[in-house]
Amino acid sequence: MAEPRPGLALRFQRGVLAARPLRSLPWPELEQSLRTAADSALLADILHKTILHPLCVKYPPSAKYRRCFLTELIKKHESTAAEPLDELYDALADVLKEGESTHCYKNYLLPTGDCVSLCESTALISGGTTGLVTWEAALLLAQWALENPGLFRDRTVLELGSGIGFTGIAICKSCQPRTFVFSDCHPRVLSQLGENIRLNGFIPEPGGTWSLQTESQGQEVEGDNCQKPKVIVAELDWGSVTEKQLLGLRADVVIAADVVYDPEIILALIGMLQKLSTSRADTKAPEVFIAFTIRNPATYQLFQAELDKVGIRWQTIPAHSSCNFLYDVQPEVTILQLFI
């Protein structure tokens, strides 16, 4: 039985706005619906919920992505006896006039009805870093956070390796933290991160990237600010940051996604977690949650072994059944809670 039209069009919408791989879109269901009722109304609905949607017009996926999507949609239309749909061809003609860019946009619809829009690099590796794109573990961590808003509400959250900001922005929009500290160490990533935070309506603390060296003198990062949450972008090098500097952040919760992928990085991360635990000797240590995609089981096992070696207890957070932000695959992503 064909899926109801509104549900099918919305599935295309969520996938296309987030520029998920074309193969992941519900093409078989569309073909079935068109065989059942060969008219142009469904295709027009999909077009208006995707390429002609205001979000897609303002913050479009890459020209190549939109071109390939429209070409496939036209193929489906031409395989039926439906009335011609000039809008489809006009939309493709407009995209064909565009040149390719090194950046594109992805728009992730939140369960609240809000949206996270991100400017990303079109290349997986750009400027010597992989931090200019959103990885699967960030999507799964955001899904888990949105299912557990009480963990973040009215608390100070430190995100390690924020990348271009998806997880943190989703939490800021949906979970009502008091303060959210985005952090990374790569200059280009920090620059793009700041742009994406502003793109989503938040204003980072003035003065550009917040400096741990100059502003964290044992004082809390909280303060008078009419914006909620207060948002900070911090340059944070795990190897050189001191316990005193971490103390200034007063983090209640620490999160990270896709930061466990290299043995050297694992050792630096664990060293910084040890500094975090000693920096809060007078108060409760922060709750720590780290999400990562298991690409290499040996790396995952090394991380657990190194945690055991330094006495950091850990437990696996039960996985949720599905993720609103992933439409094509459900990668093997694990979330660990660490007790530092």
N, C-alpha and C positions, 0 to 999 in steps of 0.2 A: 504493500500500500504506500502511495506517495506521501511524503511528509507535508504537513500543512505549509502553505506558502510563507506566511510570516516567519515561521521558525527557520525555514531554509534560507530566506533572504538575510535574516539576522546572523546566521552562521557564516554566510559569506562576508557580511559586514565586519564581524569581529576578526576574521582571518585577514581580510584585505587591509583594513585600517592598520593592523599590526604587521603587515607585510610578511605573513607566514608563507612558507613555501607553497607554490601553486598546487603542487600535487596533494597537499593536505586539505584543500578545499572540497566541499561536498559535490563534486561533479557528477558522480553516479546518481545521487538523489535528484539533481537537476535534470539529468537526462530522463529519468523515470517520470518526473513531473511533466516534462515537455511531451513525452509520449502519451501521457494521460490526457493532457489538454494543451494542444499546440497553439498557444497564443502568445503575444508579445508582452502581456501585462507582467508576468513573473520576471522576465528578463529586464524590463524597464524598472521594476521594483528593486532588483539586485543592483542595477546600474546606479540608481539614485541613493541606495544605501551604502555604496562603495565609492567608486571614482567620483561621482558628483555630490557625495556627502560633504557638507561644509567643512568638517574636520580634514577630509582628504584633500579638499581644494586648498585649504589654508596651510596644512602640513602634509604634503604629499609624499608617498613612498617614491622610490627611484623611478625615473622615466622608464627604464627597462622593465621594471616590475609591472607598472601600469600598462605598458605596451603589450607585454605577454599575457596579462590577465584579460585585457579587452580583446585581443586576438582570439583567445580561447573561448570567450563568451560569444563572440561573433560566429565562431565555428559551430557552437551549440545551437545558435539561432538559425543558422543557414541549413542545419541538418533537419529542421522542421518545416512544416508548411505554414508557419506563422507569418503574419503580416510583416513587411519590412519595418525596421526600427532605425530611423535616421539618426536618433540620438547616439546610438552605439558607434556608428561610423564617424559622426562628428567628434565624439569624445576621443576616438583613436586618432583622428586627423590632428586634433589639438596636441596630443601627446607626441606625435611624430615630429612636430615642429620644435620640440624641446631638445636641448643638448643634455648630455649626461653630466652629472655632478659628482664630486667626491663625497658629498653628504646627502642624506635622505632623512625622512621622518618616519617614525612608527608611532601609532596611537593605540594605547591599550585601554579598553573600556573596563572600568571598575564596577563591582557589584552595586555600589552606591549610586551609579548613574554618572559619576564623575569620570574623568579621563586623564591618563598620564601621556603626554606627548613628548617625544624625545627626538633630538637631532642626533643621528648616528653616522659613523663613517660607513661607506659602502664596502670597504675592505675589512676583512677579519683582522688583519694586522696593518696598522697605519701609524706612521711616525715612530716605529720601533716598539709599539705596545699593542696588546690585545684589549686594552681597556676602553676603546672607543666604540664598542658594540655591546649589546645586552646578551648575556649568556643564560642558558636554561636554568641554572641553579638560582639566579636572581629572580626569575619568574616564579619558581616554586617556593622560594623563601617569602616572596611577597604574598603569594596565595596563603601560605601558612600564617603569616602575620595578620592578614585580613580576617582569618578565622579565629584569631586569638588577640583581639584588640586590647583587652584588659591588661595584657602584659606590657603594653606601651603607653597606655593612657596616663597622662600627667607625669611622665617620667623622662629622664634624660637618656637619650639613645645615642650610642656611638657606633657608626658603621665603618668597618675596616674595608679598604679596597672598594670604595663606592662605585668606581667606574663612572659611567655617564648618568647614574642616579636613579634607575628605575625603582629599585626596592625601597629606597629611602623616601622618594617622592610619593609612592603609593602609601607608605605608612603615614607620612605627614598629612595626606589628604583624607585618610580613612580611620586612623587610630588615635588621633589627638594626643601625641606626645607633647611634653612641656618644651623640651629642647631636642633638636636633632642635629647631631654633628656628623656631617659627611666628611670622609677623609680618603686621601689617596696620596701618592708620592710623585706621580708623573706630571710634569707641567702641562702638557697638552690635555691630559685627562682632566686635571683640575680646572682648566679653562673651559672645556666643554661641559663639565659638570656644573659649573656656575651658570653657564648659559641655559642649560636645561632646567635648573632650579627656578631661574627667573621666568623662563618660558611657561612654567606651570603656576605662576602667580605668587611665588615666594621670593622674599628679598633677603639674600644672605647678609650677615652682619657687615657693616661698612668697612672699607679698607681693603677690598679684594680678598684674597685668600688669607684666612686667619692664621696667624703665626704662633705656633706653640712656643717658640723661642722667646717672643717678646710679651705675650699676653697671658701666659699660663704661669703665674707666680703664686701658685697655691690658692688662687681665688676661683670661685665657682664661675662657670660661664653663664649662669643665669643672670638675669638683670632686668631692668625696665625695658620692655619692648612690647608694643601694642599688638604685634603679630603673634599669633599662636598657630603652630609652634614657632619658637625662636629657631632660626636656621643658621648654621655655621658651616663653612667649608674650610677644612683644616688640612694643611700639608703635614703628613705624618709618615715619617720613616721609621719602620719597626725596629731597625737596628740601632738608631741613634737616639730615639726618644727616651727621656728619663722618667723615673717614677714620679718625680715632682711635677713634670709636665702633664703626665697622665692624671695625677691627682686633681689638677686644675679643671679637668673635664667633668669630674663628678658623675661619671657614667653609671646609671642604674642597670642598663641593658647594653650588651655589646653584640652586634650581629656582623656576619660576613657571608659572602656568597662567591663560590668559585675562586677561592684564594689558596686552595690546597691542590697544587698541580706540579710542584717541583720540590725536590728534597731540600734545597737551600732555603727556599721560601718557607717551607714547613718549620725549619729550625728557627728562622727569624720570627715567625708568627708565635711559636711556643715561647720564645724568649720574651716577646712583648706581653703575652698573656701572664707570664710570671711577674713581670713588672706591674701589670694591672692588679694582680692579687696583693702584692705587697704595698701598693700605693693606697690601698683602702684598709689599712690595718686597724684604723679606729672605727670603721663602719663596716656594713655588710658588703661583701664583694659583689661585683656586678654579675648578673645572669648572662651567660654567653651561649650564643646559638650560631653554629657555622653550617652552611649548606654547601654541598659540593657534588658535582657530577662524577660518578665513578667511571672514569675513562680507562684508568690503569689500576687494577686492584692492588698491585704492589705499592703504589703511592698511598692509597687509602690505608693499607695495612701499616705502612711506615708511620703515617700520621698517628694512628692509634698506639703504635709501639712507643713512639716518642712521648706521647701524652702519658702513657703508663710509666715511662722511665723517670719523668719529673714529678710524678705523683698527682697529675691532674686527672680526676675521675671524669668519666663521660658516660652518656647513655644516648641511645638512638631514639629520636622523636618519631612516633608512629606516622607513617606516610599517609597523606590524604589520597583519596581515590582518584581525583582528577584535578586538573588545573585550568582555571578560566583563561589563562594566558597562553596555553600551549594547545594547539589544535591538530598538530600533525603527529607528534610523538609524545610518549611519556618516558623520558630518559631516566636512567637509574640515578636518581638524585637522593642523597641522604642528608638529613639534618641531625647534627649532633648537639646535644646540650652538654656544655663543659662546666665542671664545678672547680673553680679556681680559688 
